[in-house]
């Protein structure tokens, strides 16, 4: 095969598709939905896509910090939920918005501290441990709310999740700032680069003098803080809180992260790849909803997306020797 007079090696083509195939798929999805579904390209739906992208990206950004080091955090949904409940309870009790948000973020961060201690210093399996801690926190959230949603939040609180600045949803602005901070942290700070090294080879990192346990603890803390921020934004967007509101985002966040691991930097979890993964998940689900695909099929497709993402990140990574 030739292009502009130059021969294209089959392996080179496969490598190119492996690195940029997800971006090509995203572009193709947007074009197809825009042509076939007029409602998809409406300004209102665009704002809806931006809003959903923002919340899922915040969840996924924190999970990327754990996955980057080979750990899993299955408690992010429960962390966001308990954060939103703490914030909502304090707001309806008459406390100010700044105090309520700080308390909610501290509650979410406490879950990360617990996970970090148990996994990094206690030697427990991250998958099982965070699943268990998430169940405990979810039970706590249900006990606090007694299964009843918390409403009547102050109108000013909606500025975070529903407000706009310069025509852009505030939650999207929050997302961009958070992604930039995490990208800068991993790319340019010594601690961030150590976390990158641990993800490459934890044993070699330990032998080179890196405190692996401390950095793994930090990864769980970052994951929990991001989930807590997502909980604040989500409760502001819907102006309520309940005992399950953060749970549906966990599977989508996993899918986005694994799609990101098969984007550009094959076999590596990185924040901008995760963002591409989020866009693919959000655009796919949004298009299916507009097409009025039954809910059960949408859930099945969510699972298929996750399976394909894991397959792509593993298969392409092996092909490229990662």
C-alpha positions in Angstrom: 0.0 0.0 0.0 1.3 3.5 -0.8 0.4 7.0 0.3 1.8 10.1 -1.5 4.3 7.9 -3.2 5.5 6.3 0.0 5.0 2.6 0.9 2.9 2.0 4.0 4.0 -1.0 6.0 1.1 -3.2 7.3 2.4 -3.0 10.8 2.7 0.8 10.6 -0.9 1.0 9.6 -1.9 -1.3 12.5 0.1 0.8 14.9 -1.5 4.0 13.6 -5.0 2.5 14.0 -4.0 1.2 17.4 -3.0 4.6 18.6 -5.6 6.8 17.0 -8.4 4.3 16.2 -10.5 5.5 19.2 -10.2 9.1 18.1 -11.3 8.1 14.5 -14.2 6.1 16.0 -15.3 9.2 18.1 -15.2 11.4 15.0 -17.2 8.9 13.0 -19.8 8.6 15.7 -20.3 12.3 15.9 -20.6 12.7 12.2 -23.0 9.8 11.9 -25.2 10.9 14.7 -25.2 14.5 13.5 -26.4 13.3 10.0 -28.9 10.8 11.1 -30.3 12.5 14.2 -31.1 16.2 13.9 -31.8 16.4 17.6 -28.2 15.2 18.3 -26.7 18.4 16.8 -29.1 20.8 18.6 -27.6 23.4 20.9 -29.6 22.0 23.8 -28.2 18.5 23.3 -24.7 19.9 22.9 -25.0 21.5 26.3 -26.4 18.2 27.7 -23.4 16.3 26.2 -21.0 18.8 27.7 -22.7 18.4 31.1 -22.6 14.6 31.1 -19.0 14.7 29.8 -18.0 16.9 32.7 -19.4 14.7 35.5 -18.1 11.4 34.0 -14.7 13.0 33.3 -14.3 14.1 37.0 -15.1 10.5 38.1 -12.8 9.0 35.5 -9.9 11.4 36.3 -9.6 10.1 39.8 -9.9 6.5 38.7 -7.1 7.1 36.2 -4.8 8.0 39.1 -5.4 4.5 40.7 -5.3 2.5 37.4 -2.1 4.3 36.5 -0.4 2.4 39.3 -2.2 -0.9 38.8 -4.9 -0.4 41.5 -8.7 -0.4 41.2 -11.1 1.8 43.1 -14.6 0.4 43.1 -15.8 2.8 45.8 -16.0 6.0 43.7 -19.8 5.8 43.2 -20.3 5.4 47.0 -17.8 8.2 47.7 -19.6 10.6 45.4 -22.9 9.6 47.0 -21.9 10.2 50.6 -20.4 13.5 49.6 -23.6 14.7 48.0 -25.6 13.5 51.0 -23.3 15.4 53.5 -23.5 18.5 51.4 -27.3 18.3 50.9 -27.9 17.6 54.6 -25.9 20.6 55.7 -27.5 22.9 53.2 -31.0 22.0 54.2 -30.0 22.5 57.8 -29.1 26.1 57.1 -25.3 25.9 56.9 -23.5 28.0 54.2 -22.6 26.6 50.8 -18.8 26.9 51.3 -18.9 25.0 54.6 -21.2 22.3 53.2 -18.9 21.7 50.3 -15.8 21.5 52.4 -17.5 19.1 54.8 -18.6 17.0 51.8 -15.2 16.9 50.3 -13.6 15.9 53.6 -16.2 13.0 53.9 -15.3 11.8 50.4 -11.5 12.2 51.1 -12.0 10.1 54.3 -13.0 7.1 52.1 -9.8 7.5 50.1 -7.8 7.6 53.3 -9.4 4.4 54.4 -8.8 2.7 51.1 -5.2 3.9 51.0 -4.4 2.6 54.5 -6.0 -0.8 53.9 -4.5 -1.3 50.4 -1.2 0.5 50.4 -0.2 -0.2 54.1 -2.4 -3.1 55.0 -1.6 -5.1 51.9 -5.2 -5.9 51.1 -6.3 -6.6 47.5 -7.5 -3.3 46.0 -10.4 -4.8 44.1 -11.9 -6.6 47.0 -11.1 -3.8 49.5 -12.6 -1.0 47.6 -15.7 -3.1 46.7 -16.1 -3.7 50.5 -15.5 -0.1 51.5 -17.9 1.1 48.8 -20.6 -1.2 50.2 -20.0 0.1 53.7 -20.3 3.7 52.6 -23.3 2.9 50.4 -25.0 1.4 53.4 -24.1 4.4 55.5 -25.6 6.7 52.8 -28.8 4.6 52.8 -29.0 4.7 56.6 -28.6 8.5 56.7 -31.3 9.1 54.0 -33.6 6.2 54.9 -34.1 5.8 51.2 -35.6 9.3 50.9 -34.1 12.0 48.5 -33.0 15.3 50.0 -34.6 18.2 48.2 -35.1 22.0 48.8 -31.5 22.9 48.4 -30.7 26.7 48.2 -31.1 28.1 44.8 -27.6 29.6 44.9 -26.1 26.1 45.0 -27.2 25.3 41.5 -24.6 27.7 40.1 -22.0 25.0 40.3 -23.8 22.3 38.4 -26.4 24.2 36.4 -24.9 27.6 35.9 -23.0 28.9 32.9 -20.1 31.2 32.3 -19.6 32.8 28.9 -22.1 30.3 27.5 -20.1 27.3 28.8 -21.6 25.1 31.6 -19.7 25.7 34.9 -19.3 22.0 35.5 -17.5 21.7 32.1 -15.1 24.5 33.2 -14.5 22.7 36.5 -13.7 19.5 34.6 -11.2 21.2 32.3 -9.4 22.8 35.2 -9.3 19.5 37.1 -7.9 17.6 34.0 -5.2 20.2 33.5 -4.2 20.0 37.1 -4.0 16.2 37.1 -2.1 16.2 33.7 0.4 18.8 35.0 0.8 16.8 38.3 1.6 13.6 36.5 3.7 15.1 33.8 5.8 17.7 35.6 6.0 17.0 39.3 8.4 14.5 41.0 5.5 12.8 42.8 3.5 12.5 39.6 6.5 11.0 37.7 7.0 8.5 40.5 3.4 7.4 40.2 4.1 7.0 36.4 7.1 4.8 37.2 5.2 2.7 39.7 2.7 1.9 37.0 5.5 0.8 34.7 7.2 -1.5 37.2 6.3 -1.3 40.9 9.1 -3.7 42.0 11.8 -1.8 40.0 10.5 1.5 41.4 10.8 0.2 45.0 14.3 -1.0 44.3 15.2 2.5 43.0 14.1 4.1 46.2 10.6 5.2 45.5 8.2 4.9 48.4 5.6 2.8 46.5 3.2 2.5 49.5 3.0 6.2 50.0 2.3 6.9 46.4 -0.4 4.2 46.2 -2.0 5.8 49.2 -1.9 9.2 47.4 -3.5 7.5 44.3 -6.5 6.4 46.4 -6.8 9.8 48.0 -6.8 11.5 44.6 -9.4 9.1 43.3 -11.7 9.8 46.3 -11.2 13.6 46.1 -12.2 13.5 42.4 -15.2 11.4 43.2 -16.2 13.8 46.0 -15.9 16.7 43.6 -18.1 14.8 41.1 -20.6 14.3 44.0 -20.8 18.0 44.7 -21.2 18.9 41.0 -23.8 16.1 40.5 -25.9 17.2 43.5 -25.8 20.8 42.3 -26.8 19.7 38.8 -29.9 17.8 40.0 -30.4 20.0 43.1 -31.0 16.9 45.3 -29.2 14.0 46.8 -30.1 10.3 47.3 -28.5 7.1 48.3 -27.7 5.8 44.8 -27.0 8.9 42.7 -23.2 8.2 42.2 -23.4 4.5 41.6 -24.3 4.4 37.8 -21.1 6.3 37.0 -18.6 3.6 38.1 -19.0 1.3 35.1 -18.9 4.1 32.6 -15.8 5.5 34.3 -14.0 2.1 34.0 -14.9 2.0 30.3 -13.6 5.5 29.7 -10.3 4.7 31.4 -9.7 1.5 29.5 -10.6 3.2 26.2 -8.1 5.8 27.1 -5.4 3.1 27.7 -5.8 2.2 24.0 -5.5 5.8 22.8 -2.1 7.3 21.7 -0.1 5.9 24.6 -1.0 2.3 24.2 -1.3 0.2 27.3 -0.9 3.3 29.6 -3.6 5.0 31.5 -3.4 8.8 31.0 -5.7 11.7 31.5 -6.2 12.9 27.9 -6.8 9.3 26.7 -9.4 9.0 29.5 -11.1 12.2 28.2 -11.4 10.7 24.8 -12.9 7.6 26.4 -15.4 9.7 28.2 -16.5 11.4 25.0 -16.9 8.0 23.3 -19.1 6.7 26.1 -21.1 9.9 26.5 -21.7 10.3 22.8 -22.6 6.7 22.3 -25.1 6.7 25.2 -26.6 10.1 24.2 -27.1 8.9 20.6 -28.8 5.7 21.8 -31.1 7.7 24.0 -32.1 10.0 21.2 -32.8 6.9 19.0 -35.1 5.7 21.9 -33.2 2.5 22.3 -34.8 0.5 25.2 -33.1 1.0 28.5 -32.0 -2.7 28.9 -30.2 -2.5 25.5 -28.4 0.7 26.6 -27.2 -1.1 29.7 -26.0 -4.1 27.6 -24.2 -1.8 25.3 -22.5 -0.1 28.3 -21.1 -3.5 29.3 -20.1 -4.3 25.7 -18.2 -0.9 25.6 -16.3 -1.8 28.7 -15.4 -5.3 27.4 -14.2 -3.9 24.1 -12.2 -1.2 25.9 -10.4 -3.9 28.0 -9.8 -6.0 25.0 -8.5 -3.1 22.9 -6.1 -1.9 25.6 -4.8 -5.4 26.2 -4.6 -6.6 22.6 -3.1 -3.5 21.1 -0.7 -3.2 24.0 0.6 -6.7 23.4 1.0 -6.1 19.7 3.1 -3.0 20.4 5.1 -4.9 23.0 3.8 -2.9 26.0 
